[in-house]
């Protein structure tokens, strides 16, 4: 797997997102998916206290036994875990089973929009959350601690930043980051305290703001993009741009030929390549619970048919049209 390098941080270009672990996907299936990711060269595993009703960290900690020194572990503080009652556990189990039935997954997922959620941060809560994460992950440090769904207010919270500095000095946290919207990261790149050394945000290929982060990243913040696929609507627009590029006589002939090949793999290579090469993000994190999807993603990064210059041309077309 190709590496993403930022200062002293070296990680795989793709990261395994644990958002589905112990939620949509149970323990055994999650461990199998983590194993496939590890065997494919993925070393970054991204979780949170809130994932899997507070149980995702423990599953990741179990998986990483004997591997911890070769892994990059990111977790988050700011959104508390919602514990399940016995009745809710039964419902979650039924939903997991439903996802295995052909044709049911789309019905269960639905097409509603996600309402805005913001993290709640306090000094006491931070300390307790970090200690819980370390215990659940079976480790004495995390590589990255993200402030989950942060707003600009955390950049001005001197007491919170002071405690985060202390966690870094103690060695319990190696790097602090923001998990936030692109608008918040846009401000942080210019004016965040030195404590903030990473940012995770939506890797929207149509966003002019996201496309400009790398060029302005003079502080060497680790730039982590998530959810590059976004929605069905976004992927439809992306496919339309690639299709039009294959017919556009102003596009270099070699690139036109590649775009005309079409298919899911071409779109995947273009999408992930834009995030990692054209936008210059260090790594992309998303859920990869099915072996065939993970293999296709790794192949798209390792054997991308598009050059850096070609990906830049595609990115420019995206930003002009939308």
HELIX and SHEET records of a PDB file:
HELIX    1   1 UNK A   27  UNK A   39  1                                  13    
HELIX    2   2 UNK A   51  UNK A   54  5                                   4    
HELIX    3   3 UNK A   56  UNK A   63  1                                   8    
HELIX    4   4 UNK A   68  UNK A   70  5                                   3    
HELIX    5   5 UNK A   86  UNK A   99  1                                  14    
HELIX    6   6 UNK A  105  UNK A  109  1                                   5    
HELIX    7   7 UNK A  123  UNK A  137  1                                  15    
HELIX    8   8 UNK A  152  UNK A  156  5                                   5    
HELIX    9   9 UNK A  158  UNK A  170  1                                  13    
HELIX   10  10 UNK A  182  UNK A  191  1                                  10    
HELIX   11  11 UNK A  208  UNK A  211  1                                   4    
HELIX   12  12 UNK A  213  UNK A  216  1                                   4    
HELIX   13  13 UNK A  232  UNK A  245  1                                  14    
HELIX   14  14 UNK A  253  UNK A  260  1                                   8    
HELIX   15  15 UNK A  264  UNK A  273  1                                  10    
HELIX   16  16 UNK A  274  UNK A  278  3                                   5    
HELIX   17  17 UNK A  291  UNK A  302  1                                  12    
HELIX   18  18 UNK A  308  UNK A  321  1                                  14    
SHEET    1   A 2 UNK A   3  UNK A   6  0                                        
SHEET    2   A 2 UNK A   9  UNK A  12 -1                                        
SHEET    1   B 9 UNK A  14  UNK A  17  0                                        
SHEET    2   B 9 UNK A  44  UNK A  46  1                                        
SHEET    3   B 9 UNK A  72  UNK A  77  1                                        
SHEET    4   B 9 UNK A 142  UNK A 148  1                                        
SHEET    5   B 9 UNK A 173  UNK A 179  1                                        
SHEET    6   B 9 UNK A 196  UNK A 202  1                                        
SHEET    7   B 9 UNK A 222  UNK A 226  1                                        
SHEET    8   B 9 UNK A 283  UNK A 286  1                                        
SHEET    9   B 9 UNK A  14  UNK A  17  1                                        
END                                                                             
